[in-house]
Amino acid sequence: MAAAVAAFTAWRRTVAGRRALADLTSDQLKDIGCQEVPRPTFFVRVGVGLMTDLMSMR
C-alpha cells in the first residue's frame, strides 16, 4: 500500500511540475535555467498525388 501511495504522490508531483513549466514563457524558462519545454507538434505529410488518389476512391 505504501508503494502505491508513493507512486501516486510522485506522479502528482510530476504532473504539477509539467503544468507549471507549461505556463511559463520562454524568457521565464531561460531565467530559471531550463530549456524551452518541447511542445508536441502534430503534422501530416501528404505525398504527391495522395489527395487525388483519395478523392478518386470516393
N, C-alpha and C positions, 0 to 999 in steps of 0.2 A: 504494500500500500504506500509506503514511504517513497519508493522509487517512482510510482505513478504520480504522486504529488510533486516530486522534484522535477519530473519530466514536464508536467503541465506548467509548473512555475517557470521553468526555463523557456518553454515555448511562448508563454505570455510575455516574458521579457524581450524575447527576440522580435515578436510582432510589434510590441510597443516601440522598440528601438527603430525598426524599419519605418514605422509610421512617422516617428519624429524626424528621421532623416529625409523622408519623402516630402515633408512640409518645408524644409529649408531650401533657400535659394542657392545657386552655385557659389555666390560670394560668401554666404554664411558657411557653406561647406568648406571653402578654402580657408576661412578664418579658424575653423576648428581642426584643420589639418586632414580633412578627408577629401578624397577624390569625389568627383560627381557620382551620384548614385546611378548605376546603369538602369535606364528605363527600358522596359520591354517594348520592343518595336515589332510590329507585325507587318509583313508585306507579302504580296503575291506577285510572283513573276509570271508574266503571260508571254508565252513563246509566240514566234511569228506564225500567224495563221491559226492560232488556237481559238480565238474568238469566232473566226469564220467557221471552223470545224464544229464548234459547239452550237452555233446558230443553225448550221445545216442539219444537225441531228434532231432539231425540233421537229 
